[in-house]
């Protein structure tokens, strides 16, 4: 290399960095990462002047305008909104559409590939005859348009297997979309019933506080009249403070339940959405089917099990596709063009053909091409082994999914049965506790019972009321869990 070129080489290397205030990633990649392990990386800094600068992602726009909502949302409208905007269902929907497009890609292999082209090139070839040294230069210019076609005529099962594989993958994606809808519906229902229970517990806590305040006011009057002692007054104040504490606990539970419901719907917790709470909604009826029958229904109705079965079928097709790569492939190839060629021979010796010429002419080619890969270092054989192993894995995943589904049905069945029985007993306990407190209040007013007896009766009523509200929510959540576990919305 001569000296001037050696001096220019560093300039050529540094030229891409001209005007860049920050280092190049290809030379200083560490400058793009956190500098130390104990300091956070600033998201406001990114080396400028790079072609792959990553902008800080912005929050996506809302799917729906919440201002368009008509009043508070009931359970049905809450589910409708959640299924429309929840990112998990929308992701599953997009995955299904992507799988459908992949199936379309596979089907495209059955059609010919037709392409148009154009060329313009200047070539020089050396010919071993003519000229002083028996070498003659053939300079030519070629230009013109054309078209070509490639069509696979026979591939011994490759395309059929690929079609089956992508079709089954599409089927699995569609079933997973259906299951995601069921997942979101269950999550929203469970969160909605939790919010409903929290609202009921708040109302119960406020009622208990009102009762405790009434008792305290009565005790204050009794103390002034000399009919009650200071320890009794302090006990009443303690009961009122405890009731006030339970109100704050209930409000915290409402906040948490509302946050869970908003997240389950796909909304930020601060979104301005109101809900209609119906604490008198009818409860589910007793199940008319046994757990064995429900398990059978789940095996046939759950979309995630159908998706796992489709995965097995896709894996079987993948084995066939990998085995088909051992076979030859026969393609039809053709092209046609209309080209202009201008050539000149240098040096020219007086002989035929002439030293130059140009003309437009049609050119074409057509034929059948066969290809059979004989040796590739065991790649195809190992791909077949891998496909067969993945088929075994898919079958075991299906088996495990069936076991998990059966376990979910059994758990949800007995959860529903237990919650229903707890609700019945909680109602009986509440009725008994209320009757006991009424009698205790009458006895206390007549001086036959002490204040601790009355406060204990009030606590028993408050506990029984809370248990009844909690048990009612457990029944509703268990019923939703049963529907989710079976995958069949027709379950009573």
N, C-alpha and C positions, 0 to 999 in steps of 0.2 A: 504494500500500500504506500503510495507516495505521501509526502508530508502535507500538502494542502488537504487531501482527503482525511488524513488522520486528525487534522485540526478541526475539520467540520463535523466529525463523528460525535463528539460530546454535545455540540449544538443541536444535532438532529435528535439525540436522546433526550435532551432537556426541553426541546421545543414544545411537547404536549403540556408541560407544566407552566408555561408562560401565562402570566395573568392569574395564577391560582394562589390565593393567600394561604391555603392549607395544603398539607401533604397529599400525595397521591396514594390511594389505597393499595395499588399494585406494588408500591415501594415501601410504604410505611403503614401497614394495616393496623398496627397497635394503636395508632393515633385515633382510630375510629371506635375504639373500645374504652371502657373505664380504665383510667390510668393506674389506680391502686385498688387493692381488694377491700379497703376500709372506707372508701368514699363513693357516694352514689354518683351515677352518670347523669349529666344534665341533659334532659330531653330537648332543651332549647338550642343545643349546639349540634351541628352536623357539618362536616367539612364542605364548604361551598365550592362550586366549580366542578363538581363531579357529576358524571352523567347518570349515576344511579343513586342520587341523593334521596333519602327516604323522608318523606314528609310525615309529620306527626298525624296519626289518624284522627279524624274527627268523628264525633258521634253521628251515626246514621240518622236521617230524618225519621220522624215517627211514621208508622205504617198507616195509622188512622188519626184523624183529628178528634181529640177528646171533647172539643167544644161541641161536636155534633151529637153527642150522646143525649138521649131523651131521659133526663131525670136519673134518679138512683137506679142501680142495677140489681135485679133479682138474680137468682141462681141461674136460670136459663140464659138471660142476657149476658151474665158474667161468663158463662161457658162459650157463648157465641163469640164474644169479643176476644177471649183468650185463644180460641182456635184460629182466629183471624190474624192475630198479631204476635203470638208466641214464637220466638225465634227457633225453638226446637222443632216445632211442626213445619215452619217455613224452610228450615234446613233439610228436614227429611223430604219435603216436597221438592226442593231443588235437587237433592240427590236422586230422587226418582226420575226427574226430568233428564238429569245427566245420564242415568242408566239407559233411558229410552234413546237418547242421542247416540250412546255407545252401541246399542243394538242396531240403530240405523247405519252407523259406520260399518258394522260387521256385514250387514246386508249389501252395502255398496261394493263389496268384493266380487259380487256376482256380475257386475256391470263392467263394460270395457272402460279403460282410461283413454280419453281422447284429449290431446293437447295441441294447441297451435304454437308455432314457433316462427321466428324470423332470424336470419343470420346476415352478417356483413363482416367479412374477414379478408385479410391480405396475407397470403402465404408465399413462402419461397422454399422451393425444393431443389435439391442438387441431383442432377441426372448424370450417370456415369458414361456419357458419350458426348463428343463434340468439344470444341474449345481448345485452347492451346495445351491445356493439361488434361485433356479428355474429360473435363468437368464442365457442365453447362448449368447455369441457373435458370430455373423455371419460376418466374414471378407471375402470380395470379391473384385476381380479386374476385370473390364470390359473394353474392348477395341475393336475397329473395325470401319469400314467405313459404310456409308449408304446414303440414299437420301430420300427426302420428297417432297410432292406436296400438294399445296393448290389451289383450283380452285373454284371461286365463281360461283355457278350455277344459282342463282336467287336472285336479289336484288330489284325487283319491281320498276325499273325506275331510280335507282341512276346513273348507268353508262351511260344510254342514255342521261340523263340531263347533266351530266358532259361533255360528248362529245359535246353536243350542246353548252354548255357554253364556252368551250375552243375553239371550232371551230369559234364561233362568235367573241371571243376575238382576235383570229388570224386574222380574216377578218378585224376587226377594226384596228389592228396594221398595216396590209398591206395598208389600205386606208390612215392611218396617215403617213406612209412612202411616199406615193404618194403626199400627201399634203405638206410634208416637202420639197420634190423636188420642188414643185411649189413655196413655200415660199422662198427657196434659189434662185431660178431662178428670182423671182421678185426683191429680195433684190440686187442681182448682177446687174440686168438690171437698176434699179433705180440709184445705185451707179455709174454704168458705164456712164449713161446719165448725171449725175451730174458732173463727171470728164470731159466729153465731153463739157458740157456747161462752166465749169471753164476754160478749155483750150481756148474756143472761147472768153470768157471775157478777158483773158490775151492778146490774139491777138488784141482785140478791144482796150484795155487799152494802149498797145504799139503803136497802130496806133494813138490814141488820143495824146499820149505823143510826138510822132513824129510831129504831126500837131502843137501842142503847142510850141514845140521847134522851128519849122519853123517860126511861128508868132513872137516868141521872138527874133530870129536872125534878122528878118525884122525890128522889132521895134528898136533894137539896132542901125541898120544902119540909121533909120529915125531920131533917137535922135542925132546922130553925124551930120546929115545934117540939124538939126533944124526943121524937119518936124513932130516930135512927142514930147510929153511932158514926163517928168519924171513919173508922176502918171500913164500914159499909159504903160510905161516900167515896172513899179512895178506890174501893173495888169497882164501883160503878164508873168512875172516871177511867180506870184501867180498861174496863170493857169497852167504853166509848172510843178510847185511843186505839184499841186493837181493831175495832170495826173500821175506824178511819184508815188504819194501815192496810186492811184488806181491800179497801176501795182503791188505794194506790197500786196494790198488787194487781187488781183486776184491770186497771187502766193500762198498766204495763203489758199485761197479757193481750189486751185489745190492740195495742200498738204493734206487738210482735206478730199477732195473728194477721193484722192488716198488711204488714210488711211481707209476710210469707205469701199472702194471697196475691198481692200486687206482683211479686216476683214470679209466682206460678203463672200469672196471666201474661207476663212478658212486659210489664210496665215498671217504671221506676217507682220507688216507694213514695216519692213526693207528688206523684200525679194526682190531679184533682178529680177523683172519682169517688162517688158515694154509693153505698150498697144498702139495699133493702133487706133487713133481717127479719125473717119469719120464724119466730120461735114456736109457732103452732102448726108447722107443716106436718102432714100425716107421716107417720113412721112406716117403714117397709113391713110388709106382712111376713109371717113365718114362712120359711123355705118349704116348698112342697117336694123338693128333690133331696135325695141323700147325697152324702159327700162323694160316694163312688160314682154316681151318675153325673155329678157336677165335674168330677175329674175327667170323665169321658167326654163331656161337652167341651172342656178346656182343651183337650188334645185335638179336637176337631175344629174349634172356633178361634183359638188364639192366633193372631196374625204373626207374632214373633216365631211361633213354632212352624207355621207355614213358610216363613222366610228362611228358617234354618233348614227345612226340607228342600227348599229351592236351592239353597247353598250346596247341599249334597248333590243335587242334580247338575248344578253348574260345575262342581268338581268332577263329576263323572264325565261331563262333556269335555272338560279340560284334559282329562286323561286321553280321550279319543283324539283331541286336537294335537296333543304332543306325540301320540303314536303315529298320526298321519304325516308328521314331518319326516318319517323314515321313507316315505314314498316319493316317487318323482313328480314333477310338475310340467305340464305342457301348456305353452302360451302361443297365441297368435300375435305376430308382430307385423306392423305395416306402417308405411309413411308415404307421403306424396308432397311434392314441392314444385315450385316454379322459380328457377334460379337464373341469375345473370352471371356469366363468367367472362372475365377478361384476362388473357394471359400474354406473356411476352418472354421469349427465350433470349438469353444473353450469355455468351456471345452467340451470334447467329452464323451458322454455316449453311451455305446454299444447298439446302436439301429439303426434302419433304418430311414433316409438315412445314408450313410457313412459320415465321418467327413470332407472329402475334395474331390475335383474333378475339372476338367477343360476340356473345349471342345469349338470348333468353331461351331456356329449354325446360320442359317438364321432366321431373325425375320422380321415381317411385320405387318402392321395394315392398315385398310381401313374403311372408313365410311362417313356418311353424318352428318354434324353438322348444326343445326339451332339455330339462335340467334335473339331474339326480345327484344329490350330494352323497358321496360314498363314504367319506371319512371327515370327521370334524373334531377328533380328539375326545370323543365320548360325550360331547355336549348334549346331543339329543337324548341319548340313553339316560343321562343324569336328569334331564328335564322330565323324562317320563317317570323316573323314580320319585322326583319331587312332586309331580302331579298326583301320583298314587298315594304318597304320604299325606298330601293335603286333602285328598279324598277321605282317607282314614280319619284325619283330624276333623273334617266337616261332619262325618258321621257321629263321632264322639261328642262334638258340640251339640248336635241335635239331641242325642241321648241325654246329655246333661241338662239341656233346656227343658226337655220333657220332665225330668226329675224335679227341676226347680219349679216348673209350673204345677206339678202335682203337689209339691210342698206348699206352694202359695195357696192353692185351693183348700187344702186341709186346714192351714192356719186361718185363712179368712173365714172358713165355715165355722170353726169352733170359736173364733173371735166374735162372730155375729151371734152365735148361740149364747155365748157367755155375756155379751153386752146386753142382749135382750133380757136375760135373766137378772142381771144387775139392775137394769132399769125397773123391772117389776118390783124387786126388793127395795130399791131406793125410794120408789113411790110409797110403798108400805111404811118404810122407816120415816119418811117425811110426814106422812099423815099421823103416825103414832107420836112423833116428836112434837108436832103442832098441838095435838090434843093434850099431851103431857104439859106443854108450856102453858096452854090456856088454863089448865087446872092449877098449875103452879102459880100463875099470876093471881088467880082468884084466892088461893090459899095465902099468898104473900100479902095481898091487900087486906086480908082478915087477920093477919098476924100469926098465921099458922105455919108459915115457912120463912126461912131466912133469905137474905139477899144472895148469898152464894148458891143456894138452891135454885133461885130464879135465874141467875146468870148462867148456871150450868145448863138449865133447860133451854135458854136462848142460844147458847153455843151448840147444843144438840140440834136445834132446828136449823141453824145456819149451816152446820156440817151436812145435815140430811138434804137440805135444799141444794147445796153445792154438788153433792154426790148425784142427785137426780139430774141436774143440768149436765154434769159431766157424762153421766151414763147415757143420756139422750144423744149427746154428740157422738159418743162411742158407737152407738147403734147405727147412726147415719154414716159414719166413716167406715164402719165394718161392712155395711151394705155396699157402699161404693167400692170397697176393697174386694168384695165378692164378685162384683161385676167386672172389675179390672182383672182379677185372677182368672176368671173363666173366659174373658174375652168376648162375652155374649151379653149384649144389652137387653136381651129378652128375659134374662133371669129375673124372677120375681123378688 
